[in-house]
């Protein structure tokens, strides 16, 4: 398989997914499997969401992925102590045999997603095996690395996609016809099931098929960067050569692509709009959130467009001044990258119009939930910037060219629930 920018010899190695002995909750020791799960750590951004998960069960996985002690070092040590205690008490138990795990998610609207959870060989972007499409923030990588060092565990899987429709997918579907290891329905209405694949012949079929493919990081860029950092710190071979992932074959199970919105702290909507005078067209929308998003979708078909909210109404911002774009958008990138809404937002609006640093949590937050972004902006007096999602084909094409999108440009889903299977590096 040849990929732009990478030699055939480099790419030929492909994806290498290895069985591991999963850590799983003992259902007899917890209230329910649903009560100990959590969304991925970077989706749990609201304090009320965190407290809700903590209150759901004393063993909820959020106590490991987002510990709440005072200092960063204290939080990491707290997570490590908690993990050790749960292992000693038998709350978390180790599966007897190494396995790859088939993971299924369903909702009440007919959505079905299946994939493989395993320990994937960590590779560098230059190898063309795992393709990132977004940049990362070094402080976030440092934070996740410190937590993994302390716990010596991969606490939740990344979400990667590949386009296969081959033998691995056949094993996945055949396995899903059997009784699962576990099944639970979380409060968001998603039904989760997990199976193990331990038969050496099936594992070999999966590995042979995956060796011909490359994967796109759909969710987990910071954790993949963390895997790479920690692998570099430990002489090979070591358990750090691999990281926990969920691989979804989008030829069989296409993912949804949604936008990630921005919450600008300390910038009232009135000030944000005033700074746009003469640079963008601004239209006031006295409509509901659902209607405003429909207007945004229509405007996005014609060019860059955003919704601003936080003052009790919505404002459509579109038709950027071409001179502003010429001054602020780098010319050494592909046209598809230069025209991204996230590119215009970060390069033109944040950097040059509003003068907001994108890597400062004190100034900007990245939130997946649209209504939550608007509500928090209204509550705090800030500005919510709502984006329209980019097409998956654009993401893949840029990733294959080695071009990363602005940070937090996309949200692929559904994301795997955290807490169904963990990987301890010393087992």
C-alpha distance (Angstrom), angle and dihedral (degrees) to the residues before:
residue distance angle dihedral
X1 . . .
X2 3.79 . .
X3 3.77 123.2 .
X4 3.79 127.9 -172.1
X5 3.76 110.9 -95.0
X6 3.81 96.3 12.9
X7 3.77 131.0 89.1
X8 3.80 120.3 -117.5
X9 3.81 90.2 -119.6
X10 3.81 91.2 55.4
X11 3.79 96.7 48.6
X12 3.82 96.1 41.3
X13 3.81 91.9 83.4
X14 3.81 90.8 67.0
X15 3.78 127.4 171.9
X16 3.81 116.9 -14.3
X17 3.81 111.8 -164.4
X18 3.80 115.8 -176.5
X19 3.83 129.5 -164.2
X20 3.80 117.4 -116.3
X21 3.80 137.5 -177.8
X22 3.77 102.4 -99.7
X23 3.79 124.6 -141.3
X24 3.79 110.1 -134.5
X25 3.79 136.0 173.7
X26 3.79 116.8 -100.0
X27 3.82 100.7 -122.8
X28 3.82 90.0 -147.2
X29 3.82 91.0 60.9
X30 3.81 100.0 51.2
X31 3.78 134.9 56.8
X32 3.79 91.4 -113.1
X33 3.77 136.7 -33.7
X34 3.80 89.0 -110.5
X35 3.81 91.6 55.5
X36 3.82 93.4 57.5
X37 3.81 96.8 49.1
X38 3.79 127.3 93.7
X39 3.79 139.0 -177.1
X40 3.84 113.6 -100.2
X41 3.80 113.0 -67.2
X42 3.82 94.9 -104.6
X43 3.81 92.5 54.1
X44 3.83 92.5 56.1
X45 3.79 94.4 77.7
X46 3.81 102.8 136.7
X47 3.82 119.2 81.4
X48 3.80 89.8 -138.8
X49 3.81 89.4 55.3
X50 3.79 91.1 50.5
X51 3.79 92.8 48.5
X52 3.79 90.9 47.5
X53 3.79 91.0 55.1
X54 3.80 93.0 46.4
X55 3.81 90.1 51.1
X56 3.82 92.4 48.7
X57 3.81 93.0 72.4
X58 3.83 134.7 -14.7
X59 3.81 87.4 -125.1
X60 3.81 98.1 50.2
X61 3.82 111.4 145.5
X62 3.81 90.6 -124.6
X63 3.82 87.1 79.2
X64 3.82 86.5 67.3
X65 3.80 102.2 37.4
X66 3.84 96.1 40.1
X67 3.83 108.5 22.5
X68 3.80 114.3 -176.0
X69 3.83 107.0 -146.8
X70 3.82 118.5 128.9
X71 3.81 110.8 -98.2
X72 3.82 125.5 33.1
X73 3.81 91.6 -109.9
X74 3.80 91.0 48.7
X75 3.80 90.9 50.0
X76 3.79 92.4 51.5
X77 3.79 92.8 47.0
X78 3.79 89.1 48.2
X79 3.81 90.3 54.6
X80 3.81 91.7 47.9
X81 3.81 91.8 49.2
X82 3.79 91.1 47.4
X83 3.79 92.5 50.4
X84 3.81 92.1 48.5
X85 3.80 90.8 49.0
X86 3.80 94.0 49.2
X87 3.80 90.1 50.0
X88 3.81 92.3 48.6
X89 3.81 91.6 47.9
X90 3.80 93.1 47.5
X91 3.80 94.1 -117.3
X92 3.80 86.5 125.7
X93 3.80 116.7 36.1
X94 3.79 132.5 -172.5
X95 3.79 120.4 -119.0
X96 3.82 111.1 -117.6
X97 3.81 97.2 -124.9
X98 3.80 135.2 35.5
X99 3.79 110.1 -101.1
X100 3.74 146.8 168.3
X101 3.79 109.9 -127.4
X102 3.80 128.2 -137.8
X103 3.79 109.2 -145.6
X104 3.79 124.1 -165.2
X105 3.81 131.7 -170.4
X106 3.80 125.2 -171.2
X107 3.77 133.2 173.8
X108 3.77 133.8 -166.3
X109 3.80 92.9 -98.9
X110 3.79 97.4 65.7
X111 3.81 97.3 -93.1
X112 3.81 112.6 148.6
X113 3.79 125.7 -179.2
X114 3.79 127.5 174.2
X115 3.77 131.4 177.6
X116 3.79 147.1 149.8
X117 3.79 124.9 -93.6
X118 3.80 115.4 -156.5
X119 3.78 145.8 126.5
X120 3.81 106.9 -77.0
X121 3.79 122.9 -157.2
X122 3.80 107.4 -107.8
X123 3.79 112.1 -122.5
X124 3.78 137.6 178.2
X125 3.82 121.7 -109.8
X126 3.82 90.4 -113.4
X127 3.81 89.5 65.7
X128 3.80 90.0 64.9
X129 3.81 92.9 -138.9
X130 3.81 101.3 109.7
X131 3.79 112.0 28.4
X132 3.80 120.6 -155.2
X133 3.78 118.2 -157.5
X134 3.80 100.5 -174.3
X135 3.78 136.6 53.8
X136 3.80 120.4 -118.5
X137 3.78 135.1 -134.8
X138 3.83 110.9 -118.8
X139 3.84 94.6 -143.6
X140 3.81 90.3 57.2
X141 3.82 91.4 48.9
X142 3.81 90.0 49.2
X143 3.81 90.2 50.3
X144 3.82 93.9 50.6
X145 3.82 91.4 44.1
X146 3.79 91.7 53.7
X147 3.80 90.4 51.0
X148 3.82 92.6 49.3
X149 3.80 92.0 47.2
X150 3.80 90.6 52.0
X151 3.81 96.7 45.7
X152 3.82 96.2 32.1
X153 3.77 86.9 -144.7
X154 3.79 143.3 105.3
X155 3.79 98.5 -126.2
X156 3.81 99.1 -172.8
X157 3.81 135.9 13.7
X158 3.80 125.8 -108.8
X159 3.81 117.4 -127.9
X160 3.82 113.7 -118.7
X161 3.79 128.3 171.4
X162 3.79 133.2 -154.4
X163 3.81 133.8 174.3
X164 3.79 107.8 -124.1
X165 3.80 121.9 124.8
X166 3.81 88.9 -176.5
X167 3.79 141.5 110.9
X168 3.80 95.1 -46.7
X169 3.80 90.6 57.2
X170 3.80 89.9 49.8
X171 3.81 91.3 54.0
X172 3.81 90.0 47.7
X173 3.79 93.2 53.1
X174 3.80 94.6 43.3
X175 3.81 90.8 49.7
X176 3.81 91.7 50.2
X177 3.81 89.2 61.0
X178 3.84 89.4 68.1
X179 3.84 127.2 79.6
X180 3.83 108.2 -81.2
X181 3.79 128.8 -120.7
X182 3.78 88.2 -126.1
X183 3.78 139.6 -2.3
X184 3.78 129.3 -173.1
X185 3.79 140.8 157.1
X186 3.80 117.9 -134.5
X187 3.79 124.3 -147.8
X188 3.80 91.7 -100.0
X189 3.81 88.0 67.4
X190 3.81 96.7 -106.8
X191 3.80 117.4 136.4
X192 3.80 113.7 -145.5
X193 3.82 126.9 -162.6
X194 3.80 131.4 178.1
X195 3.82 131.6 -163.3
X196 3.80 130.9 178.6
X197 3.81 125.3 -130.6
X198 3.80 109.2 -154.9
X199 3.80 103.6 146.6
X200 3.84 106.3 113.8
X201 3.80 92.2 -140.3
X202 3.82 92.8 53.7
X203 3.79 91.6 45.2
X204 3.81 89.5 51.2
X205 3.82 91.6 49.8
X206 3.78 90.8 52.2
X207 3.79 93.9 46.6
X208 3.81 93.8 47.3
X209 3.80 91.3 51.1
X210 3.80 95.2 46.1
X211 3.80 91.9 49.7
X212 3.81 86.9 73.6
X213 3.79 95.5 56.0
X214 3.77 144.2 70.6
X215 3.80 125.1 -148.9
X216 3.78 136.7 -138.0
X217 3.80 119.2 -138.7
X218 3.78 103.5 -120.1
X219 3.81 97.1 173.1
X220 3.79 128.9 0.7
X221 3.80 108.7 51.6
X222 3.80 92.1 150.0
X223 3.79 92.8 48.7
X224 3.82 91.5 48.2
X225 3.81 89.2 50.7
X226 3.80 86.5 49.3
X227 3.81 90.9 52.9
X228 3.80 89.2 52.2
X229 3.80 92.5 48.7
X230 3.80 93.7 49.3
X231 3.79 93.1 45.2
X232 3.81 88.7 55.2
X233 3.81 89.8 52.5
X234 3.81 94.7 55.6
X235 3.81 124.0 61.0
X236 3.79 112.2 -116.4
X237 2.97 133.2 -81.4
X238 3.79 95.7 50.9
X239 3.81 137.9 121.2
X240 3.81 87.0 -98.5
X241 3.81 89.1 71.0
X242 3.81 86.8 81.8
X243 3.78 135.9 48.4
X244 3.79 134.5 -162.3
X245 3.83 114.5 -98.8
X246 3.78 142.7 161.9
X247 3.81 111.3 -136.5
X248 3.81 115.8 -158.3
X249 3.79 121.8 -169.2
X250 3.81 102.8 -139.1
X251 3.79 91.3 -167.1
X252 3.82 85.0 73.0
X253 3.81 101.5 23.1
X254 3.83 115.3 28.7
X255 3.79 115.0 -157.8
X256 3.78 127.7 -132.6
X257 3.80 116.4 -115.0
X258 3.79 117.5 -149.4
X259 3.78 134.4 172.0
X260 3.80 126.3 -103.9
X261 3.78 111.0 -136.4
X262 3.81 130.8 -144.4
X263 3.77 128.1 -127.9
X264 3.81 111.9 -160.4
X265 3.78 110.4 -154.3
X266 3.80 118.2 -145.6
X267 3.81 95.5 9.7
X268 3.83 111.6 110.1
X269 3.78 115.5 -148.0
X270 3.81 91.7 -117.4
X271 3.81 91.1 57.5
X272 3.81 92.1 45.4
X273 3.80 91.2 52.4
X274 3.79 94.3 45.0
X275 3.81 90.5 56.2
X276 3.82 90.2 55.4
X277 3.80 95.6 60.5
X278 3.79 109.8 129.3
X279 3.82 92.5 3.8
X280 3.82 102.7 73.1
X281 3.77 136.6 13.8
X282 3.82 109.6 -107.7
X283 3.80 123.8 -161.7
X284 3.81 125.2 -177.3
X285 3.83 114.0 -132.4
X286 3.79 118.5 -159.1
X287 3.82 94.0 -169.2
X288 3.79 141.0 103.6
X289 3.79 123.0 -80.1
X290 3.80 92.0 -104.2
X291 3.81 91.4 51.5
X292 3.79 92.0 45.8
X293 3.80 90.5 53.7
X294 3.80 89.8 52.4
X295 3.81 89.8 53.4
X296 3.81 89.0 48.9
X297 3.81 91.2 51.5
X298 3.81 91.3 52.2
X299 3.80 92.3 47.9
X300 3.81 92.0 47.2
X301 3.81 89.5 60.7
X302 3.81 88.6 65.7
X303 3.81 99.1 42.6
X304 3.79 144.3 -63.4
X305 3.79 113.2 -9.7
X306 3.80 138.0 164.7
X307 3.79 139.1 -179.9
X308 3.80 119.3 -133.6
X309 3.80 118.7 -159.0
X310 3.78 140.2 163.8
X311 3.80 104.0 100.1
X312 3.80 97.3 76.1
X313 3.79 96.1 -86.6
X314 3.80 140.8 57.5
X315 3.78 131.7 -105.5
X316 3.80 122.8 -161.9
X317 3.80 111.6 -143.3
X318 3.83 115.3 -167.7
X319 3.82 145.1 129.9
X320 3.83 97.8 62.9
X321 3.79 117.7 -152.1
X322 3.84 107.5 -96.3
X323 3.81 90.5 -140.1
X324 3.82 90.2 56.2
X325 3.81 90.8 51.8
X326 3.80 91.7 46.8
X327 3.81 90.4 53.2
X328 3.80 97.4 45.1
X329 3.82 110.7 29.3
X330 3.84 115.0 81.6
X331 3.79 112.4 -117.7
X332 3.82 96.4 -150.9
X333 3.81 94.5 76.8
X334 3.82 130.9 83.2
X335 3.79 117.1 -85.0
X336 3.81 90.5 -114.2
X337 3.81 89.7 59.2
X338 3.81 94.6 45.3
X339 3.80 90.9 53.6
X340 3.81 96.9 49.8
X341 3.80 115.0 119.8
X342 3.80 89.2 -133.3
X343 3.81 90.4 53.7
X344 3.80 92.3 51.7
X345 3.80 91.1 43.9
X346 3.79 94.9 52.5
X347 3.80 102.1 33.3
X348 3.81 99.0 38.3
X349 3.80 109.4 21.6
X350 3.79 105.0 30.7
X351 3.80 98.3 34.1
X352 3.80 103.5 35.1
X353 3.79 108.7 18.8
X354 3.79 106.8 32.7
X355 3.85 97.5 19.9
X356 3.81 93.6 -139.6
X357 3.84 119.4 154.0
X358 3.81 109.0 -128.0
X359 3.81 94.6 -150.0
X360 3.82 97.0 55.6
X361 3.83 117.2 97.1
X362 3.79 87.4 -162.8
X363 3.80 90.1 65.0
X364 3.82 106.9 29.1
X365 3.79 139.2 25.7
X366 3.80 128.4 -167.9
X367 3.82 113.6 -138.7
X368 3.81 128.7 -179.8
X369 3.81 98.3 -162.4
X370 3.81 112.2 80.8
X371 3.80 98.3 -157.4
X372 3.80 91.6 44.9
X373 3.81 91.0 53.2
X374 3.80 91.8 52.8
X375 3.80 93.6 44.2
X376 3.79 93.4 50.6
X377 3.81 92.2 47.8
X378 3.81 90.3 51.8
X379 3.80 91.7 46.6
X380 3.82 95.7 46.8
X381 3.80 100.1 35.8
X382 3.80 93.8 -116.5
X383 3.78 133.3 122.7
X384 3.78 125.3 -95.8
X385 3.80 114.8 -151.4
X386 3.81 110.1 -160.2
X387 3.81 119.5 -162.6
X388 3.79 134.2 -162.2
X389 3.83 114.2 -122.6
X390 3.79 120.8 -101.8
X391 3.81 120.5 -125.9
X392 3.82 116.5 -97.5
X393 3.81 91.6 -128.1
X394 3.80 90.1 61.5
X395 3.80 90.6 51.1
X396 3.81 93.2 51.2
X397 3.79 94.8 44.6
X398 3.80 92.7 52.5
X399 3.81 92.2 45.0
X400 3.80 91.3 53.0
X401 3.80 88.7 53.1
X402 3.79 89.7 53.2
X403 3.80 91.3 -113.7
X404 3.79 116.3 138.1
X405 3.78 122.1 -148.9
X406 3.80 122.9 -132.1
X407 3.78 114.3 -76.6
X408 3.78 117.5 -75.8
X409 3.80 94.0 7.5
X410 3.79 97.5 145.1
X411 3.78 143.0 24.5
X412 3.79 115.1 -152.7
X413 3.76 118.1 -164.9
X414 2.84 167.3 -86.7
X415 3.78 89.0 7.5
X416 3.80 120.6 -149.9
X417 3.77 116.4 -99.4
X418 3.79 114.2 -112.0
X419 3.78 117.0 -126.6
X420 3.80 102.8 41.7
X421 3.81 95.7 97.2
X422 3.83 131.1 1.2
X423 3.78 132.6 -173.4
X424 3.80 121.2 -134.1
X425 3.80 111.6 -159.8
X426 3.80 95.1 -146.7
X427 3.81 98.5 53.1
